Amino acid sequence: MNPAQCAAVVTAAGASLRMATAGKKEYRSLQGLPVLARALLPFVSSDLFFRVVVTVPPAQIENVRLLLAPYAPLGNVIFVEGGSTRQASVRLALRALAESAPSFVLIHDGARPWVGADLVRAVLECTRESGSCVPCLEASEAIKEIDDGTSIVRHLDRSRLRCAQTPQGFRFESILSAHEQAQTEAVTCSDDAELYDRYIGRVSWIPGAPENRKITWPHDLGGA
């Protein structure tokens, strides 16, 4: 695939509230590298993307640039201040790409430092063929729907359920349009795939990678 057609967004503008006193998770060290650097490397070290946008908290662009510079090539990276939610941050990142609009874009969580180059390439190829792609894992535990109190109201069929990962890939103009429509209608979705499904159409999926975990709680970093 022509790299001039492809861009990526790596999101790292959140406040990491669930990390409590452990600090912003994307800045933490993981085996000698910042988490964000590990999440970014498969995108900036490949020949697949002409531009990578990293979303960061307000007023932290220079700090994040200095954090990443020793570990990742930043020649094709631009930094964008994020919004108050992940959805808002992705929308701002997509707008930053609009002037040199790619054909396809992959959107990845900066808190997923174990993403592999093979998965990135597989998602990109599926996106090229289908217009959208989400890597998914089988649900490993029984999934229940609950009410607002203490009752389970539905026992879901685990064989038809999947846990979505990132990177998620889309035709650029389609996912940008979906984000703009969601802002106009004040609609919030759980991820970019849900937005795409709501405004554009069905989303394709491929098998995800068990090692492509997301850091949410301090213990997710293990001994790092």
Secondary structure, 3 states (H helix, E strand, C coil): CCHHHEEEEEECCCCCHHHHHHCCHHHCEECCEEHHHHHHHHHHCCCCCCEEEEEECCCCHHHHHHHHCCCCCCCCEEEEECCCCHHHHHHHHHHHHHHHCCCEEEEEECCCCCCCHHHHHHHHHHHHHHCEEEEEEECCCCCEEECCCCCEEEECCHHHCEEECCCEEEEHHHHHHHHHHHHHHCCCCCCHHHHHHHHCCCCCEEECCCCCCCCCCHHHHCCC
